[in-house]
Amino acid sequence: MIGYGIAQPVTCTESIEVNLVLWFDISTSSMHRRLTIQVSRGIDAYWYSRHRRKISKYCLDYFNGLCDSISYLYVWNTSMTDKIPQAPKPFTKKQLEIVEKALKIIAEKGVNSLTIKTLAQELQLTEGAIYRHFTSKDEIICAIITIYRIKSNKILEGLKKEKSSYLEKIEKFFMDRINLFIGHPSISSVILSNDLYNFNEEVKKNLQETIKEHQKILKDFILKGQKNLEIKKDINARYSFLIIFGSLRMLVNQWLQSGYQLNLKAEGTELWITIRALIEQKE
């Protein structure tokens, strides 16, 4: 093997392209490899930052194993989507229309009332037309959770960059949840529903990962707030998180059970004032 070769790109997802460049150094009789990962502008930056190392390691292991077993200086196109974490894909206009109608059904009748049949009737489409965009009801629920997750992560990433106190960052996220649920009541019906745990593993996994992501960032805010003497140090960060967002969950559930009659904005504001009084470090 003398000369220089360029591997064909291997597409891992719609937003990531992996290239392997191989060349043979005649002077040292050695093979060299260079792996590059090209990320498109549309990919979710938070997702990629979390999974970058895992993607790189898998790609290197994949190419090393492949190059050890063949004698040619090229790699054919193949799918690696079953081995690496998937980025949130952008939704089509039709998918968003279906999701919006699904949220309407959930808001009116509850999450268990959502079926492909009722969706098709609401949209005046055939069930087959729905299946062209989503493979199942569970996938639609996953789409709702993903949309919530992306919106929430965007808010949290913005708060991380803000030059405000950590207690203020927590307050802003708390009140943002209140405003989000008021503007989109059906999202709270999905996110806070215990019935989600009766769905498939993908739905449960998506929801659990969303909660863990939020918990990790918000616990970091709490710990840094304690370090800056904004939040009491004698309260465990994990329990502080549970006090803040467990109370919010209970209030939103009361709001849902009241048929949206409870003034969530006013009650949420009062709840935060009470929580702040409990956790804030007084000078």
C-alpha positions as CSV (number, residue, x, y, z in Angstrom):
1,M,0.0,0.0,0.0
2,I,1.8,3.1,-1.2
3,G,0.2,6.5,-1.7
4,Y,-2.7,8.4,-0.2
5,G,-6.4,7.7,0.2
6,I,-9.5,9.6,1.4
7,A,-12.3,7.7,3.0
8,Q,-15.9,8.4,1.9
9,P,-17.9,10.3,4.5
10,V,-19.8,8.2,7.0
11,T,-23.1,9.9,8.1
12,C,-23.9,9.2,11.7
13,T,-27.1,11.3,11.9
14,E,-28.6,14.0,9.7
15,S,-26.4,16.6,11.3
16,I,-23.0,14.8,11.7
17,E,-20.6,13.7,9.0
18,V,-17.5,11.7,9.9
19,N,-14.5,11.5,7.5
20,L,-11.4,9.3,7.7
21,V,-8.3,10.3,5.9
22,L,-5.7,7.5,5.4
23,W,-2.2,7.8,4.0
24,F,0.9,5.7,3.9
25,D,4.3,7.2,4.7
26,I,6.9,5.6,2.4
27,S,9.9,6.8,4.4
28,T,8.7,5.2,7.7
29,S,6.6,2.4,6.2
30,S,3.7,3.4,8.5
31,M,0.0,4.0,8.0
32,H,-1.5,7.3,9.3
33,R,-5.1,8.1,10.0
34,R,-6.9,11.3,10.7
35,L,-10.5,11.5,11.8
36,T,-12.6,14.6,11.4
37,I,-16.1,15.2,12.6
38,Q,-18.1,17.8,10.8
39,V,-21.1,19.2,12.7
40,S,-23.8,21.2,10.8
41,R,-25.1,24.5,12.1
42,G,-28.5,23.1,12.8
43,I,-27.4,20.6,15.4
44,D,-28.4,21.3,19.0
45,A,-25.1,22.6,20.6
46,Y,-26.0,21.4,24.1
47,W,-26.7,17.8,22.9
48,Y,-23.4,17.8,20.9
49,S,-21.3,19.1,23.9
50,R,-22.7,16.3,26.1
51,H,-22.0,13.5,23.6
52,R,-18.9,14.8,21.7
53,R,-16.4,12.4,23.4
54,K,-18.7,9.4,23.0
55,I,-19.1,10.1,19.3
56,S,-15.4,10.5,18.8
57,K,-14.5,7.4,20.7
58,Y,-17.1,5.3,18.9
59,C,-16.0,6.6,15.5
60,L,-12.3,5.9,16.2
61,D,-13.1,2.3,17.5
62,Y,-15.3,1.8,14.4
63,F,-12.7,2.9,11.9
64,N,-9.8,1.1,13.7
65,G,-11.7,-2.2,13.7
66,L,-12.6,-1.7,10.0
67,C,-9.1,-0.7,8.9
68,D,-7.7,-3.7,10.6
69,S,-9.9,-6.1,8.7
70,I,-9.6,-4.7,5.1
71,S,-6.7,-3.8,2.8
72,Y,-8.2,-1.0,0.9
73,L,-7.8,2.8,1.5
74,Y,-11.5,3.6,1.6
75,V,-14.5,3.1,3.8
76,W,-18.0,2.6,2.3
77,N,-21.1,4.4,3.5
78,T,-22.7,2.7,6.5
79,S,-25.1,3.5,9.3
80,M,-23.9,4.0,12.9
81,T,-27.1,5.4,14.3
82,D,-27.6,2.3,16.5
83,K,-24.3,2.9,18.3
84,I,-24.2,6.6,19.1
85,P,-26.6,8.9,20.9
86,Q,-29.0,10.7,18.5
87,A,-29.4,14.5,18.4
88,P,-32.9,15.9,18.5
89,K,-34.0,16.1,14.9
90,P,-35.8,19.1,13.6
91,F,-39.6,18.6,13.2
92,T,-41.3,19.1,9.8
93,K,-44.2,21.5,9.5
94,K,-46.6,18.7,9.3
95,Q,-45.2,17.0,12.4
96,L,-45.6,20.2,14.4
97,E,-49.2,20.5,13.2
98,I,-49.8,16.9,14.4
99,V,-48.1,17.7,17.7
100,E,-50.2,20.8,18.2
101,K,-53.4,18.9,17.6
102,A,-52.3,16.2,20.0
103,L,-51.7,18.8,22.7
104,K,-55.2,20.1,22.1
105,I,-56.7,16.6,22.6
106,I,-54.6,16.1,25.7
107,A,-55.6,19.5,27.2
108,E,-59.3,18.7,26.6
109,K,-59.5,15.0,27.5
110,G,-56.2,13.9,29.1
111,V,-53.1,12.1,27.8
112,N,-54.8,8.7,27.8
113,S,-57.4,10.0,25.3
114,L,-54.8,10.6,22.7
115,T,-55.0,7.9,19.9
116,I,-54.0,7.9,16.3
117,K,-57.6,7.5,15.4
118,T,-58.7,10.6,17.3
119,L,-55.8,12.6,15.9
120,A,-56.8,11.6,12.3
121,Q,-60.4,12.7,13.0
122,E,-59.3,16.0,14.4
123,L,-57.0,16.7,11.5
124,Q,-59.4,15.3,8.9
125,L,-56.8,12.9,7.7
126,T,-56.5,9.1,7.3
127,E,-54.7,7.2,10.0
128,G,-52.2,6.2,7.3
129,A,-51.4,9.8,6.7
130,I,-50.5,10.2,10.4
131,Y,-48.3,7.2,10.3
132,R,-46.3,8.7,7.5
133,H,-45.0,11.3,10.0
134,F,-45.1,9.4,13.3
135,T,-44.8,5.6,13.8
136,S,-46.9,5.6,16.9
137,K,-48.7,7.5,19.6
138,D,-45.6,7.0,21.8
139,E,-43.4,8.8,19.2
140,I,-45.8,11.7,19.3
141,I,-45.5,11.9,23.1
142,C,-41.7,11.7,22.7
143,A,-41.9,14.6,20.3
144,I,-43.8,16.7,22.9
145,I,-41.2,15.9,25.6
146,T,-38.4,16.7,23.1
147,I,-39.9,20.1,22.3
148,Y,-40.2,20.9,26.0
149,R,-36.7,19.7,26.6
150,I,-35.2,21.9,23.8
151,K,-37.1,25.0,25.1
152,S,-36.0,24.3,28.7
153,N,-32.4,23.7,27.8
154,K,-32.3,26.9,25.8
155,I,-33.5,28.8,28.8
156,L,-31.0,27.1,31.1
157,E,-28.1,27.7,28.8
158,G,-29.1,31.4,28.6
159,L,-29.2,31.6,32.4
160,K,-25.8,30.0,32.7
161,K,-24.4,32.9,30.7
162,E,-26.3,35.6,32.6
163,K,-24.4,37.9,35.0
164,S,-26.9,37.6,37.8
165,S,-27.0,35.9,41.2
166,Y,-27.6,32.2,41.3
167,L,-30.7,32.7,43.3
168,E,-32.0,35.0,40.6
169,K,-31.2,32.4,38.0
170,I,-33.3,29.8,39.9
171,E,-36.1,32.3,40.3
172,K,-36.1,33.1,36.5
173,F,-36.3,29.4,35.6
174,F,-39.1,28.8,38.2
175,M,-41.2,31.7,36.9
176,D,-40.4,30.7,33.3
177,R,-42.0,27.3,34.0
178,I,-45.1,29.0,35.4
179,N,-45.4,31.2,32.3
180,L,-44.8,28.2,30.0
181,F,-47.5,26.1,31.6
182,I,-50.0,29.0,31.5
183,G,-49.3,29.6,27.8
184,H,-49.3,25.8,27.0
185,P,-51.5,24.0,29.6
186,S,-51.4,20.8,27.6
187,I,-47.6,20.6,27.9
188,S,-47.9,20.5,31.7
189,S,-50.6,17.7,31.3
190,V,-47.9,15.6,29.5
191,I,-44.8,16.5,31.5
192,L,-46.4,16.1,34.9
193,S,-48.6,13.1,34.1
194,N,-47.8,9.9,36.0
195,D,-49.6,8.1,33.2
196,L,-46.4,8.6,31.0
197,Y,-44.8,5.7,33.0
198,N,-47.4,3.4,31.3
199,F,-45.9,4.2,27.9
200,N,-43.0,2.5,26.3
201,E,-39.4,2.6,27.5
202,E,-38.4,5.4,25.0
203,V,-41.0,7.7,26.5
204,K,-39.9,7.0,30.0
205,K,-36.2,7.4,29.1
206,N,-36.8,10.7,27.3
207,L,-38.7,12.1,30.3
208,Q,-36.2,10.8,32.9
209,E,-33.3,12.3,30.9
210,T,-35.1,15.6,30.7
211,I,-35.6,15.7,34.4
212,K,-31.9,14.7,35.1
213,E,-30.6,17.4,32.8
214,H,-32.6,20.1,34.5
215,Q,-31.7,18.7,38.0
216,K,-28.0,18.7,37.2
217,I,-27.9,22.3,36.0
218,L,-30.2,23.6,38.8
219,K,-28.3,21.7,41.5
220,D,-25.2,23.4,40.2
221,F,-26.9,26.8,40.6
222,I,-27.8,25.9,44.1
223,L,-24.3,24.7,45.0
224,K,-22.7,27.9,43.5
225,G,-25.3,30.0,45.3
226,Q,-24.3,28.3,48.6
227,K,-20.7,29.0,47.8
228,N,-21.5,32.7,47.1
229,L,-23.5,32.9,50.4
230,E,-26.8,33.5,48.5
231,I,-28.4,30.2,49.6
232,K,-28.2,28.5,53.0
233,K,-25.4,26.0,53.3
234,D,-27.1,23.8,55.9
235,I,-29.7,22.7,53.3
236,N,-28.6,19.8,51.0
237,A,-28.6,20.8,47.4
238,R,-30.6,17.8,46.3
239,Y,-33.3,18.5,48.8
240,S,-33.3,22.2,47.9
241,F,-34.1,21.2,44.4
242,L,-36.9,18.9,45.6
243,I,-38.3,21.7,47.8
244,I,-38.3,24.2,44.9
245,F,-39.5,22.1,42.0
246,G,-41.5,19.5,44.0
247,S,-43.6,22.4,45.3
248,L,-44.0,23.8,41.8
249,R,-45.1,20.4,40.5
250,M,-47.7,20.2,43.3
251,L,-49.0,23.7,42.6
252,V,-49.3,23.0,38.8
253,N,-51.2,19.7,39.5
254,Q,-53.6,21.7,41.7
255,W,-54.1,24.1,38.8
256,L,-54.7,21.3,36.4
257,Q,-57.2,19.7,38.8
258,S,-59.1,23.0,39.2
259,G,-59.6,23.1,35.4
260,Y,-57.2,26.1,35.1
261,Q,-59.4,28.1,37.5
262,L,-56.6,28.6,40.0
263,N,-54.6,31.8,39.4
264,L,-51.3,30.0,38.6
265,K,-49.4,33.3,38.1
266,A,-50.3,34.8,41.4
267,E,-50.0,31.5,43.3
268,G,-46.7,30.7,41.7
269,T,-45.3,34.1,42.6
270,E,-46.4,33.7,46.2
271,L,-44.9,30.2,46.3
272,W,-41.6,31.5,45.1
273,I,-41.5,34.2,47.7
274,T,-42.1,31.6,50.4
275,I,-39.4,29.2,49.0
276,R,-37.0,32.1,48.7
277,A,-37.5,33.0,52.4
278,L,-36.8,29.4,53.3
279,I,-33.5,28.9,51.4
280,E,-32.0,32.4,51.1
281,Q,-29.0,33.2,53.2
282,K,-29.7,36.3,55.3
283,E,-26.9,38.8,55.8
